[in-house]
Amino acid sequence: MPRRSADAHLSAASLPLTTLDIGLWEEDVDADRVRADEVMARMFGLSGAAVTEGISRAHLLSIFHPEDVARDPERRRSVREEGGLFVWEHRILPAPGVVRWVLARGHYERDVDGGMRGRGIVIDVTDSRTDSRIDGPAHFLAAFETSGSVLERIADNAIEACDLIRSLDADKAARLRLLVDALLHELGRQLAASLHEDAARPAISRGSKVH
C-alpha cells in the first residue's frame, strides 16, 4: 500500500479554529513536518500558512525556551522514536521579550505504513503561572508515568470527541467545539498542576522525573 502523503494525513479542514488558547498539532516524524491549527500558530508567533504547510521540528524548537529544550532530550527523543504518550510543560518565546508557558500533551505511534506520527494539543497555561497557582521549572512526563491517570483518559476521550465533531455540519460542530474546548482547557490546567504536585513528592521509584 502506498504511503499517504503528509498533506493527505493532515489538512487545514482537519484542524478547526477554537476560541480558547488550545491548539492542535500533528507531526510526521519521518518527513520532519509539524502541522498545526491557527490557534497554535498565534500562540507560537507563526503564520497560519506556515503551520498549514508544515514547519521543521528544528524551526519549532527554535521558539522554545533554550533552557527547557536542554532538559531531558533523551526521553523526548525516545517518545518520538519508539512511541508513547507525553505531557510537557515548558516556556515558549513567540516574540522578542515575550515568554509564555504552555502545556503540550500528545501521543506518538506508527501508522498503517509504519511511519511514526504524533498528534495532540497545546494549551497556554501562562495565567496559572502568573497568578501564583503554579510555580517551578519545566517538566516532562513520558508514557509510563501518565497514561494510567484519570485526567489522561479524559483527555484521550476529549481529543477523540474533537475528531468526531469534524464530521458534523458547521453549526453543530461550532457549538459542540466550544464545550469540548472548555473541557480541554480545564484539563490542561489540572494536568499542569498535577506535574507540580508530583514533583513535590519524594521521587521513590520514579527517578526519571524532571526537576
N, CA and C of each residue as an Amber inpcrd file, in Angstrom:
protein
   633
   0.8490000  -1.1940000   0.0000000   0.0000000   0.0000000   0.0000000
   0.8810000   1.2380000   0.0000000   0.6380000   2.2020000  -0.9020000
   1.4780000   3.3920000  -0.9210000   1.2590000   4.2320000   0.3130000
   2.2980000   4.8530000   0.7460000   2.2330000   5.6770000   1.9400000
   1.4680000   6.9540000   1.6590000   0.6070000   7.3360000   2.5910000
  -0.1280000   8.5750000   2.4180000   0.8060000   9.7540000   2.5380000
   0.5360000  10.7680000   1.7480000   1.3480000  11.9740000   1.8390000
   0.9930000  12.7130000   3.1100000   1.8940000  13.6110000   3.5250000
   1.6250000  14.3920000   4.7360000   0.3890000  15.2490000   4.5540000
   0.1880000  15.7830000   3.3280000  -0.9720000  16.6240000   3.0820000
  -2.2610000  15.8300000   3.2050000  -2.2150000  14.5440000   2.7860000
  -3.4090000  13.7210000   2.8880000  -3.7150000  13.4070000   4.3430000
  -2.6630000  13.2820000   5.1400000  -2.8430000  12.9400000   6.5520000
  -3.4120000  14.1070000   7.3430000  -3.0550000  15.3150000   6.9870000
  -3.4590000  16.4810000   7.7530000  -3.7830000  17.6100000   6.8060000
  -4.9910000  18.0810000   6.8450000  -5.3830000  19.2230000   6.0380000
  -5.8580000  20.3200000   6.9600000  -5.9760000  21.5200000   6.4210000
  -6.4310000  22.6370000   7.2440000  -7.8180000  22.3580000   7.8010000
  -8.6480000  21.6580000   7.0100000 -10.0090000  21.3810000   7.4510000
 -10.0440000  20.4540000   8.6540000  -9.0010000  19.6490000   8.8240000
  -8.9870000  18.6980000   9.9380000  -8.5410000  19.3350000  11.2330000
  -8.1180000  20.5950000  11.1980000  -7.6590000  21.2880000  12.3940000
  -8.4290000  22.5910000  12.5430000  -9.6530000  22.5500000  13.0670000
 -10.5030000  23.7280000  13.1080000 -10.0330000  24.7650000  14.1110000
 -10.4790000  25.9970000  13.8880000 -10.1940000  27.0810000  14.8220000
 -10.9350000  26.8480000  16.1290000 -10.3570000  27.3100000  17.2220000
 -11.0340000  27.2740000  18.5070000 -11.0320000  28.6750000  19.0920000
 -11.8830000  28.8910000  20.0710000 -11.9860000  30.2180000  20.6520000
 -11.1360000  30.3620000  21.8980000 -10.6400000  29.2790000  22.4530000
  -9.7640000  29.3350000  23.6080000  -8.3400000  29.0950000  23.1550000
  -7.4010000  29.2870000  24.0720000  -5.9930000  29.0960000  23.7190000
  -5.6230000  27.6190000  23.7700000  -6.2540000  26.8470000  22.9040000
  -5.9950000  25.4180000  22.7900000  -5.6710000  25.1260000  21.3390000
  -4.4250000  24.7880000  21.0680000  -4.0110000  24.4930000  19.7060000
  -3.9350000  23.0000000  19.4590000  -4.1080000  22.6170000  18.2040000
  -3.9910000  21.2240000  17.7880000  -2.7830000  21.0750000  16.8780000
  -2.0640000  19.9660000  17.0140000  -0.8770000  19.7600000  16.1860000
  -0.7550000  18.2970000  15.7890000  -0.0440000  18.0820000  14.6960000
   0.3160000  16.7380000  14.2560000   1.7180000  16.7860000  13.6760000
   2.4620000  15.7070000  13.8650000   3.8270000  15.6530000  13.3440000
   4.0450000  14.3720000  12.5550000   4.6150000  14.5190000  11.3660000
   5.1180000  13.3970000  10.5830000   6.6150000  13.3380000  10.8620000
   7.0190000  12.4020000  11.7000000   8.4110000  12.3540000  12.1550000
   9.3580000  12.0890000  10.9930000   9.0220000  11.1320000  10.1260000
   9.9140000  10.7730000   9.0270000  10.0920000  11.9180000   8.0370000
   9.0280000  12.6710000   7.7940000   9.0970000  13.7930000   6.8590000
   9.6060000  15.0670000   7.5190000   9.7890000  15.0420000   8.8500000
  10.2140000  16.2170000   9.6050000   9.2820000  17.3910000   9.3390000
   7.9880000  17.1490000   9.5290000   6.9960000  18.1860000   9.3190000
   6.0230000  18.2180000  10.4860000   5.8770000  19.4060000  11.0780000
   4.9000000  19.6370000  12.1350000   3.8440000  20.5700000  11.5710000
   2.5930000  20.1600000  11.6450000   1.4850000  20.9890000  11.1900000
   0.5640000  21.2780000  12.3640000  -0.1260000  22.4040000  12.2830000
  -0.9500000  22.8220000  13.4160000  -2.0960000  23.6910000  12.9340000
  -2.9950000  24.0170000  13.8590000  -4.0880000  24.9170000  13.5130000
  -3.6780000  26.3630000  13.7750000  -4.5920000  27.2870000  13.4880000
  -4.2590000  28.7060000  13.6080000  -4.1590000  29.1620000  15.0570000
  -4.7830000  28.4370000  15.9630000  -4.6540000  28.7820000  17.3820000
  -3.2130000  28.5880000  17.8310000  -2.6380000  27.4510000  17.4900000
  -1.2400000  27.2160000  17.8400000  -0.3310000  28.1740000  17.0900000
  -0.6810000  28.5010000  15.8400000   0.1290000  29.4540000  15.0780000
   0.2180000  30.7850000  15.8160000  -0.9180000  31.3100000  16.2640000
  -0.9190000  32.5740000  17.0100000  -0.1510000  32.4410000  18.3140000
  -0.3450000  31.3310000  18.9960000   0.3070000  31.0990000  20.2830000
   1.8290000  31.1270000  20.1560000   2.3360000  30.5680000  19.0450000
   3.7720000  30.4400000  18.8420000   4.3570000  31.5430000  17.9590000
   3.5480000  32.5240000  17.5770000   4.0480000  33.6130000  16.7500000
   4.3630000  33.1950000  15.3290000   3.6390000  32.2050000  14.8100000
   3.8480000  31.7100000  13.4530000   2.6820000  32.1180000  12.5620000
   2.8920000  32.0810000  11.2660000   1.8100000  32.3790000  10.3370000
   0.9590000  31.1360000  10.1290000  -0.3340000  31.3610000   9.8610000
  -1.2150000  30.2360000   9.5920000  -0.7700000  29.4450000   8.3840000
  -0.2650000  30.1570000   7.3670000   0.1900000  29.4800000   6.1510000
   1.3650000  28.5580000   6.4470000   2.2610000  29.0110000   7.3250000
   3.4500000  28.2090000   7.6380000   3.0790000  26.9030000   8.3220000
   2.1750000  26.9590000   9.3050000   1.8430000  25.7350000  10.0330000
   0.9230000  24.8310000   9.2320000   0.1650000  25.4080000   8.2960000
  -0.6570000  24.5670000   7.4230000   0.2270000  23.7710000   6.4750000
   1.2340000  24.4320000   5.9180000   2.1750000  23.7470000   5.0340000
   3.0830000  22.8140000   5.8190000   3.4220000  23.2180000   7.0370000
   4.2880000  22.4040000   7.8820000   5.6510000  23.0340000   8.0650000
   6.1460000  22.9900000   9.2940000   7.4820000  23.5000000   9.5950000
   8.3330000  22.3570000  10.1320000   9.6340000  22.5370000  10.0940000
  10.5300000  21.5050000  10.6120000  10.4990000  21.5140000  12.1400000
  10.9000000  20.4030000  12.7300000  10.9660000  20.3500000  14.1940000
  11.9950000  21.3440000  14.7160000  13.0960000  21.5180000  13.9770000
  14.1150000  22.4780000  14.4010000  13.5370000  23.8850000  14.4600000
  12.7030000  24.2230000  13.4780000  12.0510000  25.5370000  13.4660000
  11.1610000  25.6830000  14.6980000  10.3830000  24.6460000  14.9910000
   9.5010000  24.7030000  16.1490000  10.2980000  24.8490000  17.4400000
  11.3530000  24.0540000  17.5910000  12.1490000  24.1070000  18.8190000
  12.8600000  25.4410000  18.9900000  13.0860000  26.1620000  17.8970000
  13.7420000  27.4680000  18.0000000  12.8710000  28.4740000  18.7410000
  11.5690000  28.1750000  18.8590000  10.6430000  29.0550000  19.5730000
  10.5820000  28.6830000  21.0520000  11.0450000  27.4970000  21.4040000
  11.0420000  27.0570000  22.7970000  12.1590000  27.7590000  23.5670000
  11.9500000  27.9220000  24.8630000  12.9930000  28.4890000  25.7110000
  14.1890000  27.5410000  25.6980000  15.3950000  28.0490000  25.4360000
  16.5620000  27.1610000  25.3250000  16.8340000  26.3380000  26.5800000
  16.5360000  26.8770000  27.7570000  16.7520000  26.1020000  28.9860000
  15.8350000  24.8820000  29.0350000  14.6120000  25.0320000  28.5290000
  13.6650000  23.9240000  28.5600000  13.9780000  22.8880000  27.4870000
  14.4660000  23.3470000  26.3380000  14.8660000  22.4200000  25.2770000
  16.0200000  21.5430000  25.7560000  16.8980000  22.1210000  26.5820000
  18.0750000  21.3860000  27.0620000  17.7310000  20.3410000  28.1130000
  16.5210000  20.3930000  28.6660000  16.1350000  19.4460000  29.7110000
  15.7010000  18.1080000  29.1110000  16.2800000  17.0490000  29.5520000
  15.8280000  15.6870000  29.2710000  15.6050000  15.3760000  27.7950000
  16.5450000  15.7030000  26.9150000  16.3360000  15.4550000  25.4840000
  16.2230000  13.9790000  25.1290000  16.8800000  13.1040000  25.8880000
  16.8480000  11.6800000  25.5470000  15.4600000  11.0800000  25.7260000
  14.7620000  11.4840000  26.7440000  13.4130000  10.9530000  26.9530000
  12.4550000  11.4780000  25.9020000  12.6200000  12.7220000  25.4950000
  11.7820000  13.2450000  24.4110000  12.0660000  12.5000000  23.1150000
  13.3370000  12.2530000  22.8540000  13.7050000  11.5260000  21.6400000
  13.1140000  10.1180000  21.6670000  13.1560000   9.4700000  22.8150000
  12.6470000   8.1090000  22.9370000  11.1610000   8.0350000  22.6150000
  10.3800000   8.9970000  23.1140000   8.9430000   9.0010000  22.8390000
   8.6900000   9.1620000  21.3460000   9.4420000  10.0510000  20.6890000
   9.2280000  10.2830000  19.2580000   9.6750000   9.0950000  18.4170000
  10.6900000   8.3850000  18.8420000  11.2080000   7.2750000  18.0450000
  10.5090000   5.9510000  18.3400000  10.1040000   5.7470000  19.5950000
   9.5300000   4.4650000  19.9920000   8.0230000   4.5240000  20.1980000
   7.4730000   5.7340000  20.2880000   6.0420000   5.8830000  20.5040000
   5.7030000   6.0290000  21.9720000   4.5110000   6.5300000  22.2370000
   4.0550000   6.6800000  23.6050000   3.4310000   8.0420000  23.8520000
   2.9140000   8.1830000  25.0370000   2.2410000   9.3960000  25.4710000
   3.2170000  10.3140000  26.1940000   3.0170000  11.6240000  26.0680000
   3.8340000  12.5550000  26.8390000   3.0160000  13.7660000  27.2510000
   3.4350000  14.3930000  28.3200000   2.9290000  15.6910000  28.7700000
   4.1500000  16.5400000  29.0580000   4.2010000  17.7200000  28.4740000
   5.3810000  18.5750000  28.6220000   4.9290000  20.0070000  28.8710000
   5.2580000  20.5160000  30.0290000   5.0040000  21.9180000  30.3470000
   6.3200000  22.6710000  30.1970000   6.3220000  23.7100000  29.3800000
   7.5690000  24.4220000  29.0980000   7.2600000  25.8430000  28.6370000
   8.3170000  26.6190000  28.4480000   8.1740000  28.0060000  28.0060000
   8.4030000  28.1280000  26.5050000   7.7260000  29.1050000  25.9060000
   7.9780000  29.4550000  24.5140000   8.2630000  30.9510000  24.4320000
   8.9520000  31.3320000  23.3590000   9.3220000  32.7290000  23.1170000
   8.7350000  33.1410000  21.7730000   7.4330000  33.4610000  21.7200000
   6.7770000  33.7380000  20.4440000   7.1560000  35.0670000  19.8070000
   7.7210000  35.9730000  20.5900000   8.1300000  37.2830000  20.0800000
   9.2180000  37.8210000  20.9980000  10.0200000  38.7640000  20.5210000
  11.0780000  39.3290000  21.3600000  10.5180000  39.8650000  22.6830000
  11.0950000  39.4320000  23.7820000  10.6770000  39.9010000  25.0940000
   9.4220000  39.2560000  25.6400000   8.8380000  38.3070000  24.9150000
   7.5970000  37.6510000  25.3390000   7.8940000  36.2110000  25.7440000
   7.4710000  35.8400000  26.9520000   7.6300000  34.4670000  27.4340000
   6.2580000  33.9480000  27.8320000   5.8670000  32.8020000  27.2800000
   4.6050000  32.1700000  27.6230000   4.8690000  30.7470000  28.1100000
   4.0290000  30.2890000  29.0260000   4.0740000  28.8940000  29.4730000
   2.9880000  28.1180000  28.7430000   3.3530000  26.9620000  28.1870000
   2.3730000  26.1160000  27.5170000   2.4720000  24.6960000  28.0570000
   1.3800000  23.9690000  27.9360000   1.3660000  22.5570000  28.2680000
   1.0040000  21.7920000  27.0020000   1.9430000  20.9810000  26.5310000
   1.7160000  20.1510000  25.3450000   1.4160000  18.7320000  25.7960000
   0.4000000  18.1650000  25.2020000   0.0150000  16.7930000  25.5240000
  -0.1800000  16.0630000  24.2090000   0.4790000  14.9250000  24.0360000
   0.3600000  14.2360000  22.7630000   0.7070000  12.7700000  22.8440000
   0.6180000  12.1280000  21.6980000   0.8560000  10.6950000  21.6100000
   1.5110000  10.3880000  20.2750000   2.5680000   9.6000000  20.3050000
   3.2500000   9.1590000  19.0890000   2.9970000   7.6720000  18.8840000
   2.6880000   7.3000000  17.6500000   2.5070000   5.9020000  17.2980000
   2.7340000   5.7200000  15.8060000   2.9390000   4.4780000  15.3940000
   3.1770000   4.1960000  13.9840000   1.8480000   4.0660000  13.2470000
   1.8150000   4.6140000  12.0070000   0.6140000   4.4950000  11.1990000
   0.6050000   3.1480000  10.4860000  -0.3940000   2.9340000   9.6330000
  -0.5450000   1.6330000   8.9770000   0.6260000   1.3130000   8.0600000
   1.3620000   2.3320000   7.6290000   2.5070000   2.1210000   6.7510000
   3.8230000   2.0680000   7.5120000   3.7660000   2.1400000   8.8320000
   4.9780000   2.0330000   9.6290000   5.6440000   3.3440000   9.9790000
   5.1130000   4.4540000   9.4690000   5.6940000   5.7510000   9.7810000
   5.2760000   6.2370000  11.1610000   6.1770000   6.9200000  11.8510000
   5.8710000   7.4430000  13.1750000   5.1850000   8.7960000  13.0510000
   4.0440000   8.9170000  13.6970000   3.2970000  10.1730000  13.6860000
   2.8650000  10.5300000  15.1010000   2.8150000  11.8260000  15.3600000
   2.3590000  12.3080000  16.6490000   1.1950000  13.2550000  16.4640000
   0.3490000  13.3460000  17.4610000  -0.7580000  14.2960000  17.4310000
  -1.1090000  14.6670000  18.8580000  -1.6880000  15.8490000  19.0210000
  -2.0630000  16.2450000  20.3610000  -2.5260000  17.6830000  20.4300000
  -2.4860000  18.2260000  21.6300000  -2.9430000  19.5820000  21.8870000
  -1.8470000  20.3570000  22.5980000  -1.9530000  21.6740000  22.5370000
  -1.0690000  22.5440000  23.3070000  -1.9350000  23.6470000  23.8970000
  -1.7730000  23.9050000  25.1860000  -2.6280000  24.8340000  25.9170000
  -1.7680000  25.9000000  26.5720000  -2.1830000  27.1510000  26.4370000
  -1.4880000  28.2500000  27.0990000  -1.8850000  28.2570000  28.5740000
  -0.9170000  28.0020000  29.4540000  -1.1820000  27.9580000  30.8980000
  -0.4430000  29.0830000  31.6190000  -0.1200000  30.1440000  30.8840000
   0.6320000  31.2520000  31.4750000  -0.0770000  31.8340000  32.6870000
  -1.4070000  31.9670000  32.6090000  -2.1520000  32.5530000  33.7220000
  -1.9900000  31.7390000  34.9980000  -1.8650000  30.4230000  34.8640000
  -1.6770000  29.5700000  36.0380000  -0.3390000  29.8370000  36.7050000
   0.5960000  30.3460000  35.9280000   1.9160000  30.7010000  36.4630000
   1.9030000  32.0910000  37.0860000   1.3280000  33.0350000  36.3830000
   1.4090000  34.4250000  36.8260000   0.5350000  34.7170000  38.0320000
  -0.5110000  33.8990000  38.2540000  -1.3410000  34.1520000  39.4410000
  -0.8850000  33.3200000  40.6400000   0.3220000  32.7330000  40.5260000
   0.9840000  32.0200000  41.6270000   0.3370000  30.6940000  41.9970000
  -0.5970000  30.1890000  41.1680000  -1.1430000  28.8670000  41.4670000
  -0.1140000  27.7770000  41.1720000   0.7710000  28.0420000  40.2270000
   1.7830000  27.0670000  39.8390000   3.1200000  27.7720000  39.7650000
   4.1510000  27.1170000  40.2420000   5.4870000  27.6950000  40.1700000
   6.4830000  26.5700000  39.9520000   7.6960000  26.9370000  39.5240000
   8.7300000  25.9300000  39.3520000   9.2000000  25.8190000  37.9160000
  10.1580000  24.9140000  37.6720000  10.7540000  24.7680000  36.3480000
   9.8830000  23.9440000  35.4070000  10.3700000  23.7940000  34.1740000
   9.6760000  22.9800000  33.1830000   9.6880000  21.5160000  33.6020000
   8.6770000  20.7690000  33.1400000   8.5680000  19.3510000  33.4590000
   8.2100000  18.5680000  32.2090000   8.7270000  17.3580000  32.1110000
   8.3840000  16.4490000  31.0190000   8.0390000  15.0980000  31.6150000
   6.8720000  14.5770000  31.2690000   6.4500000  13.2540000  31.7190000
   6.2780000  12.3590000  30.5070000   6.7910000  11.1380000  30.5750000
   6.6510000  10.1880000  29.4750000   5.5320000   9.1980000  29.7660000
   5.2840000   8.3310000  28.7970000   4.0950000   7.4830000  28.7780000
   3.8470000   6.7200000  30.0720000   4.8610000   6.0190000  30.5750000
   4.6200000   5.1260000  31.7040000   4.2310000   5.8660000  32.9660000
   4.4790000   7.1820000  33.0000000   4.1550000   7.9470000  34.2070000
   2.7720000   8.5770000  34.1460000   2.1730000   8.6800000  32.9400000
   0.9520000   9.4570000  32.8140000  -0.2090000   8.7020000  32.2120000
   0.0450000   7.6220000  31.4830000  -1.0020000   7.0180000  30.6730000
  -2.1480000   6.4430000  31.4960000  -1.8990000   6.1220000  32.7790000
  -2.9460000   5.4980000  33.5570000  -3.8070000   6.4700000  34.3380000
  -3.5090000   7.7550000  34.3170000  -4.2490000   8.6980000  35.1410000
  -5.6380000   8.9520000  34.5780000  -6.5610000   9.2910000  35.4820000
  -7.9250000   9.5980000  35.0690000  -7.9340000  10.8090000  34.1470000
  -7.1370000  11.8350000  34.4790000  -7.0820000  13.0260000  33.6350000
  -6.6550000  12.6750000  32.2220000  -5.6710000  11.7830000  32.0820000
  -5.2000000  11.4050000  30.7570000  -6.2710000  10.6640000  29.9700000
  -7.0220000   9.8060000  30.6390000  -8.0810000   9.0780000  29.9390000
  -9.1750000  10.0320000  29.4860000  -9.4880000  11.0190000  30.3240000
 -10.4810000  12.0210000  29.9280000  -9.9700000  12.8180000  28.7360000
  -8.6850000  13.1930000  28.7660000  -8.1050000  13.9510000  27.6580000
  -8.1550000  13.1500000  26.3640000  -7.8470000  11.8540000  26.4370000
  -7.9290000  10.9960000  25.2540000  -9.3290000  11.0320000  24.6530000
 -10.3360000  10.8930000  25.5110000 -11.7130000  10.8840000  25.0260000
 -12.1240000  12.2370000  24.4680000 -11.6350000  13.3200000  25.0800000
 -11.9690000  14.6560000  24.5900000 -11.3700000  14.9000000  23.2120000
 -10.1280000  14.4520000  23.0040000  -9.5000000  14.6130000  21.6940000
 -10.2230000  13.7640000  20.6590000 -10.6450000  12.5680000  21.0530000
 -11.4200000  11.7250000  20.1360000 -12.7360000  12.4040000  19.7830000
 -13.3520000  13.0740000  20.7730000 -14.5880000  13.8070000  20.5080000
 -14.3570000  14.9140000  19.4890000 -13.2020000  15.5810000  19.5720000
 -12.8680000  16.6170000  18.5860000 -12.8530000  16.0300000  17.1800000
 -12.2810000  14.8420000  17.0370000 -12.2350000  14.1890000  15.7280000
 -13.6410000  13.8980000  15.2120000 -14.5210000  13.4080000  16.0890000
 -15.8810000  13.0780000  15.6780000 -16.6790000  14.3240000  15.3180000
 -16.4420000  15.4130000  16.0350000 -17.1710000  16.6520000  15.7870000
 -16.9270000  17.1690000  14.3800000 -15.7420000  16.8900000  13.8240000
 -15.4270000  17.3690000  12.4790000 -16.3840000  16.8440000  11.4220000
 -17.0490000  15.7220000  11.7020000 -17.9460000  15.1270000  10.7120000
 -19.3360000  15.7580000  10.7270000 -19.6020000  16.6320000  11.6910000
 -20.9030000  17.2860000  11.7900000 -20.9660000  18.5150000  10.9000000
 -22.1900000  19.0320000  10.7020000 -22.3040000  20.2750000   9.9390000
 -21.7220000  21.4210000  10.7570000 -21.4320000  22.5260000  10.0740000
 -20.6600000  23.6180000  10.6750000 -21.2990000  24.1680000  11.9440000
 -22.6330000  24.3560000  11.9440000 -23.2900000  24.9690000  13.0950000
 -23.2160000  24.0590000  14.3190000 -23.5470000  22.7840000  14.1300000
 -23.4770000  21.8410000  15.2510000 -22.0450000  21.6870000  15.7430000
 -21.1100000  21.6230000  14.7980000 -19.7080000  21.4510000  15.1780000
 -19.2170000  22.6270000  16.0040000 -19.5850000  23.8450000  15.6000000
 -19.1180000  25.0370000  16.3060000 -19.6160000  25.0540000  17.7450000
 -20.8760000  24.6840000  17.9570000 -21.4380000  24.7090000  19.3040000
 -20.8010000  23.6500000  20.1990000 -20.6550000  22.4570000  19.6550000
 -20.0480000  21.3920000  20.4530000 -18.5740000  21.6470000  20.7140000
 -17.9050000  22.2660000  19.7380000 -16.4760000  22.5130000  19.9020000
 -16.2190000  23.4750000  21.0560000 -17.1150000  24.4330000  21.2650000
 -16.9570000  25.3490000  22.3930000 -16.9360000  24.5800000  23.7120000
 -17.8190000  23.5910000  23.8350000 -17.8870000  22.8120000  25.0660000
 -16.6570000  21.9300000  25.2370000 -16.2400000  21.2690000  24.1560000
 -15.0680000  20.3990000  24.2420000 -13.8150000  21.2170000  24.5190000
 -13.7100000  22.3940000  23.8890000 -12.5490000  23.2470000  24.1220000
 -12.4730000  23.6910000  25.5780000 -13.6350000  24.0160000  26.1590000
 -13.6480000  24.4060000  27.5700000 -13.1720000  23.2460000  28.4450000
 -13.5990000  22.0290000  28.1030000 -13.1540000  20.8460000  28.8440000
 -11.6490000  20.6550000  28.7060000 -11.1280000  20.7620000  27.4800000
  -9.6920000  20.5940000  27.2590000  -8.8890000  21.6630000  27.9890000
  -9.4210000  22.8740000  28.0310000  -8.7230000  23.9570000  28.7150000
  -8.5890000  23.6540000  30.2040000  -9.6800000  23.1960000  30.8170000
  -9.6270000  22.8620000  32.2450000  -8.7340000  21.6470000  32.4890000
  -8.7910000  20.6730000  31.5880000  -7.8990000  19.5180000  31.7080000
  -6.4430000  19.9550000  31.6610000  -6.1440000  20.8890000  30.7710000
  -4.7760000  21.3860000  30.6740000  -4.3110000  22.0230000  31.9640000
  -5.1750000  22.8100000  32.5820000  -4.8170000  23.4490000  33.8500000
  -4.5650000  22.3930000  34.9380000  -5.4320000  21.3830000  34.9820000
  -5.2700000  20.3670000  36.0210000  -4.0560000  19.4820000  35.7630000
  -3.7740000  19.1880000  34.4900000  -2.5710000  18.4220000  34.1740000
  -1.3210000  19.2000000  34.5650000  -1.3310000  20.5080000  34.2880000
  -0.1840000  21.3350000  34.6590000   0.0070000  21.3370000  36.1710000
  -1.0920000  21.4800000  36.9040000  -0.9960000  21.4810000  38.3630000
  -0.4930000  20.1400000  38.8810000  -0.9200000  19.0460000  38.2250000
  -0.5140000  17.7190000  38.6930000   0.9800000  17.4890000  38.5270000
   1.5820000  18.1170000  37.5080000   3.0310000  17.9870000  37.3370000
   3.7630000  18.4880000  38.5740000   3.2930000  19.5980000  39.1130000
   3.9710000  20.2120000  40.2500000   3.6340000  19.5060000  41.5550000
   2.4300000  18.9480000  41.6510000   2.0990000  18.1540000  42.8330000
   2.9800000  16.9150000  42.8970000   3.1700000  16.2610000  41.7270000
   4.0310000  15.0770000  41.6900000   5.4760000  15.4410000  42.0100000
   5.9210000  16.5870000  41.4890000   7.3120000  16.9930000  41.7030000
   7.5900000  17.2890000  43.1700000   6.5480000  17.6630000  43.9100000
   6.7300000  17.9970000  45.3220000   6.8660000  16.7580000  46.1950000
   6.4720000  15.5850000  45.6550000   6.5810000  14.3500000  46.4220000
   7.9740000  13.7560000  46.2750000   8.4410000  12.9980000  47.2600000
   9.7470000  12.3340000  47.1340000   9.7370000  11.3710000  45.9620000
  10.8070000  11.4050000  45.1540000  10.8980000  10.5190000  43.9910000
  11.4020000   9.1610000  44.4490000  10.4980000   8.2920000  44.8470000
  10.8760000   6.9930000  45.3970000  11.3130000   6.0420000  44.2890000
  10.4150000   5.7990000  43.3410000  10.7490000   4.8630000  42.2630000
  10.6660000   5.5090000  40.9040000  10.4030000   6.8320000  40.8730000
  10.2160000   7.4950000  39.6000000  11.4620000   8.2520000  39.2030000
  12.6030000   7.8360000  39.5310000  13.8170000   8.6180000  39.3990000
  13.9620000   9.3610000  38.1100000  13.1360000   9.0700000  37.0940000
  13.2570000   9.7500000  35.8090000  12.5120000  11.0650000  35.7700000
  11.8700000  11.4640000  36.8570000  11.1420000  12.7360000  36.8670000
  12.0950000  13.8960000  36.6660000  11.6440000  14.8930000  35.8770000
  12.4580000  16.0790000  35.6360000  12.1640000  17.1050000  36.7030000
  13.1990000  17.6690000  37.3180000  13.0150000  18.7280000  38.3270000
  13.6780000  19.9970000  37.8430000
